[in-house]
Amino acid sequence: MTMLATVALTLAAGTAPASSPNPGWDAEWPSKESWCLTDHVQLTSERMFLKAGESYFSPDGNMIIFQGTPRPTGDEPAERYYGMYVAPVARDGDGTITGLGTPTLLSEPGSSNTCGWFHPTDFTPLRAYTVLFGTTTTPPNEEGASGYQRGTSRYTWQFPNEMEIVTRSVRIDTIGGSGSGSYFFGGEQTVNGVCAHPLGDNTALWSRDGYDAEASWSPDGRHILYTRLKPGGDDGDLWIYDTVTETHTELIAEPGYDGGPFFSPDGTRICYRSDRRGDKALQLYISELAFDNSGKVIGIAREIPITDNDHVNWAPFFTPDGSMLFYATSEISHGNYEVFAIDATGDQKPEDRAHVRITDARGFDGLPVFTPDGEWMMWTAQRGAQVEGEARPSSQLWAARIDLDAVKARMNAEKRRIEDRKLEEGFGEYMPGS
């Protein structure tokens, strides 16, 4: 097994920009988003990563796990696939997120990696964490990989048959004998005098042919929700693994690709995307879980469609109170994905479900997640500086303070507008004596 070490990639702890860092690309998003997003900060750097994305906070909000492709130095070739990294979150004395510390590589060189997650209970704040992620361990066999792509879009994701879900422990050490303050690495500021070190090797939770990935633990740590594709297939289904009984249960087996599942904060529901209509216009769903008397998930009690339109809607994620889903959508255009929020309560039809736009910037915005306290949103965006010779800003990690109360207020106003519209439509159809 290849020895893994902390990667010498250090991201400067920045400050929230008062204006767009790339006005030639888009100078208006700070003001357009200020109704709900403030204190924007770019977390990963285009100087260090060709691209970075799909990030998640640890249960204490002190660490993140994310995918990244490091920018090669000199004549070195670029990595073909994402690596999996963890990094500490930098904050100032007021708790404002200012950047990241030194990222640590968890995956094997050359492997394809996706969808990391922290164990919700097996951790000691800023001391030790357990994570899982999908990995091929070795370079995947391209001939055996299938994938998802909408038309001629450049955005794709692959389903290598070698992909399996692994776990790993991460130890946090202090630098220079100090557990607080900042230190400098390579001439740039990092955070809190901490450095992450992976322990042991990546350990597969189970091994079988086919694609197993897109996994996350339930809030109590008992169940692992994941997507499975049989060898060579592209019909992804949702499964759940019970770590107590060590059994797998199929949850969603609709035609087409069902994936990207997450538990609700209370562990009673899941959200996910599906292309079961066969038109590559992904739709969002929420399902209520069914449990037996021992607390084991035994299936789906009820599935609720959340969207039903011609857009690509994906990467849904519950707000910390479970009342809304934030997600990425092509509703504006396929060249400008944005983050929207949608009501995750009730049984109304998708066309009657209130939703509001969150991000408002040129380029891609998607994969939104939250700190456990709901104070910050982190997502993947193309809005930073452009590297010379590149056509657009690269995908990097961003964070901003989010006002979920403001989002709920706008959502409630949209709900009232929908109800008023339905009343007007009902009045127009009313016939005296009917």
N, C-alpha and C positions, 0 to 999 in steps of 0.2 A: 504494500500500500504506500502510495507516495506521501511523504511527509508534507504537512501543510503548515504554513507559518503566517503570521500577520503580514498582510500586504502593505508595502510602504506607499500607501495612497493616503494623503492627508488633505482634508477639506477645510478651507478656512472658515472659521466661525464668523459669519457675516452679520450684518444688521439689516433690518427691514428697509427696503428701498423706498424712498419718498416718491420715486417715479420709475417708469419702466427702465430696466437695465439695458434694453435694446430698443430705443425709440424708432430706429429705422425699420424695425420689424413690426412693432405695435407699442404705441406710447399711451394708449387709453385704458388698458385693463385695470390699473390701480384705482382709478376713479369709478369705473363701471362696476367693479366688484366690491367697492367700499361699503355698500349697504349691509353686507354679511361677512366679508373677508377683509381682514386688516393684518398689519405686521407681516406681510409676505416675506419669505426668505427662501432662497435657493439652497437646497441641502447638498446636492451632489454637483460636481463641477465638470463642465465640458472639457476642461484642461486635463482632468483625471480619467473621465469615462467617455467613451464614444457614445454611450447611451446607458441610462439607468432607469429602472421602473419597478412597478409592483412591489410596494413597500408596506410593511405592517409594524405597528408598535408592539413592544412587550407589554405585559399586563400591568406594569408599573409606570409605563410611559418613558422609561429611561433609555431604552434601546430600540433600534429598528432592525429588521431583516429585509433585504432587498436584492434584486437582480441587477447586475451591472456587467458591462463589457469594458475593460480597462483600455485606455488609449495607449497604443504601443509606443515605445521609444525607439528612436533611430530607424533602422531598417527592419525591425521586428514585424512580422505579420500580425494582423489583428486577430483576436480570438473570434471563432465563428459563432460561439454560443454564449449565452449569459452565464456568468458565474454567480454563486450565492454568497452574499456578504452579510455581516452584522456590523453595527457601529453604534457608539453611544451618542445620545442626543445632547447637544450643548444648549444651556439656558443661562440667561443672566440672573442677577439677583432678584428680579421681579418675576421670574419664571417664564420670561419670553424666550421662545426657541430662537437661537441665533445661528445654528449650523449643526455639523456633525463632527465627531472625533474621527480617529483613524479607523477606516473599514478593515475588517478581517475576513479573509477568504475562507469559506467552509467547504467548498466543493473541490473535486479533483480537477486538475488542469485538463482542458480539452473536453470535459463533459458538458452535457446540456442540462440546464437546471431551471426550475420554475417553482413558484408558489411556496414561499417559506411561511412559517408560523411559529409563534412561541407557545410553549405549554402554559396554560392559564394558572396553574397552582404550583408547579414544580420549579420554583425560582427563589432566589434570595436577592433583593434589590441591590443592583450594582455589585453583585458578588458572583452569582452563578445562574445560568439559564439553561433550559432544554428547548431545542428547536426541532422542527421537522421541515422537510422540503422534498420536492421531486427531483430526481437526478438519474442520469444514465451511467454515472460513475466513470465510464469510459466514453470516448467519442461514439456517437450513435451511428448505426448503419443507415445511411441516407436512403438506400433502396427500400428499406423496410418501413420508412416513416411516411405517414399520411399527414394531412394537415387541413386547416380551415383557412379559406381565403374568400373574400367577397369580391366577385368579378375580377377586375384588374387591380384592385387595391394592393398597395405595397405592404399593408399590415396583414401578417399571417401568424399563426401559431402552429407548431408542429406536434405530432403525437408519436414520438419514437417508441418502438416496441420495447426497448430496454429500460424505459423510464419506470422507476420504482420509488416508493416513499421511504425516506431514511430519517433517522433521528441523530442528534448529536448534542453533547454537552459543551457549554461555553463557560470558561472561567474568566472573571474580570479581575485584573491586577492593577495596583496603583503604580505610578511612576515616581521615582525619586522619593519614595516614602511618604508621599502626601496623597490624601484621598480627596482633596478639594482644590479649587483654583484651576488655572490653566497651565499648560506647558507647551513648548514649541518643538515641532518635529519637521525637519527639512525646511526651516525658516518660516513655517506657517503655524498659526495657532490651532491647537486642538483643545480637547475638553476634559476638565475635571480630573486630570491626572490619572485616567484609566485607560487600560488597553485590554482588548479581548483576546483570549487564547482558546482555540478548540481543543477539547480533550478526547483522546482516543480516536477511533475511526468512525466514519459514517456507518450506522447500523441499520440495515433494512428491517422494516417492521414485518414484512412478509416478502416472499419472492415468488414470482410467477411471470410467465411470458405475457406481453401486452403492455399497454400504457396504464399505469396507476399514478395519479398525480392530483394537483389542485386540491390539496388536503388541508384541513384545519381541525383542531380539537374542539369539542363541545366546551361550554363555559366551566363545567365541572371536571373536565379532563377525561371522562370515561369513554366517550365515543370519538371516532375520527371519521369525518365526512370527506368523501373523495369522488373523483371521476375515474371511470374505468372504460377502456376500449380494448376489445379483444384483438389478438395479433392481426395486424394488417388492416383493421377496420377503421371506419370513421364515424361509427354510430356510438357516441359516448353516452354512458348511463351513469346515474348517481348511485353510489353505494355508501354504506356506513359500516364501520368496524367497531365492535364492542371489545374494549380492552380487558374487561372483566371475564367475559365468556370466551374471548378470542374467536368470535364468529363474525362472518360478513353477511350483511343483508342488503339485497337490492331494493332501492327506494323508488327511483324513477327510471323507467325503461321505454320511454316514448321513442318513436322513430326520429332519426336525426341526432344531432349532438346536443346533449344536456351537460352543462358544466359550470364551473366557477361557483360552487355552492359555499354558503356560509351559514352558520347558526345565528339565530337571533340572540340578543344578550341574555334572555332568560332560558335559552336552550330548548324552547318548545316549538320553534318554527325554523325553517330554512328558506333561504332565497337562492335563486340560480337563474341562468340564462338557458334558452333553448332555441334551436332552429328546426323544430319538429314540423314546421310548415313547408320546409324544403326550399325556401326562397332566399336563404342566407340573411334574411332580415331577423336578427335575433330578438326574442321577446323575453320579458322577465316574468318570473313566477314566484309565489310564496306557497309553501306547503306546511300544514300543521302536522306535527309528528304524532304517531301513536306509540304508546309505551305499554309494557306489561307491568305486573305488580312489583317486579324487581327493579324497575327503572330502565330496563333494556328497551331501546328503540326497535320496534317490530315492523314498522312500515309507515305509510302515509295515511293520515286520517282524512285530509281534505287538501286539494290543490286549488289555488286561487290565481287566475291570470291577472297580472298587474299591467302589462302593456299589450296592445294589439294594433300595430300600425305598420308602416312600410320602412321603419328605421332600424338601424342596428343598435340595439339596446343591450348593454352588457356591463360586466363588473359591478353588479349591485352589492351594496354594503349597508347594513343596518346602522342607524344612529344609535348612540348608547342607550336611549330609552326605548328603542324598537318601534317608534312611531312612524319613521320615514325610512325610505331607501334612497341613498345617493348612488348614482350610476353614470356611466358614460353613454352618450348617444350621438347618432348622426343626424338628429332632428334639425340642426342648423344646416349642416352639409356633410358629405362624406370627406371633405377636405378640411373640416373644422369640427372635430368632435368636442363636445362640451360636457361638463358635469351638470346634471339636473338632480333635483330631489323630487320624490313622488310619495304620496300618502301610502303608508303600509298598513293601514287599519281598515276595517270594514269589509263589506262584500260587494261593493259597487262594481259595475262593469268598468273595464279599462278606459273606455271613452269618457266615463264620468268621474275618473279618479284625478284629483288635483295634482299638478306637478309644476315646478318652478325652476327657472334657470339659475345656476349658481355661478359658474365661471363664465367669463365674457372676454375671451382673448383669441387672437389669431393663432392658428395651429392647434395641435392636439392637446386636450385636457381630459384626463380620465383616471380610472383606478383610485377613487377616493376612499380614504379610511380616516379613523378618528383616534385621538388619544382616549384612554378609558374614561376620563372625566368630561369628554366632549368639548374641551376648550380649543382644540386644534384639529384642523383637517390637513392631511398629507395626501399628495396626489402626484401623478406624472404629467409633465407639461413641456411644451415647446415654446418657451417664452424668454429664455435667457440669451446670453451673448452668442453670436455666431462665430464659429471657427472659420478662418479664412479658407476659401475654396469650397465651403459647404453651402448648399442652397438655402438652408433654413436652420434655425436653432435645433440642437439635438434634444431628444427626450431626456429629461433629468427630473430628479425629485424636488418637489417644492412643498412648503408648509405655510399655513396662514392661520391666524386666530379666527375662529368662526363663531358667529352669533347665531346659534340655533334657535333662539327665541325670535329673532328677526325673520328667519326662514319660516318658522311656524306661523308667524303673523301673516306673512305673504301667502303661505299655503292656505291659511284659513280664509283669506280674502278671495283666493281662487276657488275654494270650496263654495263660498257664497255666490260667486259669479256663476258657477256651474248650476247651483240650485235655482238661481233666478232664471237661467236659460231654460231649465227643464220646466219651470212653472209657466214661462211664456209659451213654450212649445205645447204644453198640456192645455193651456187656455185656447190656443189656436185650433186645437183638435176637438174642443168641447162643442157638443151639439145640444141645444135645449131639448129637454125631455129624454135624453139618453141616460 
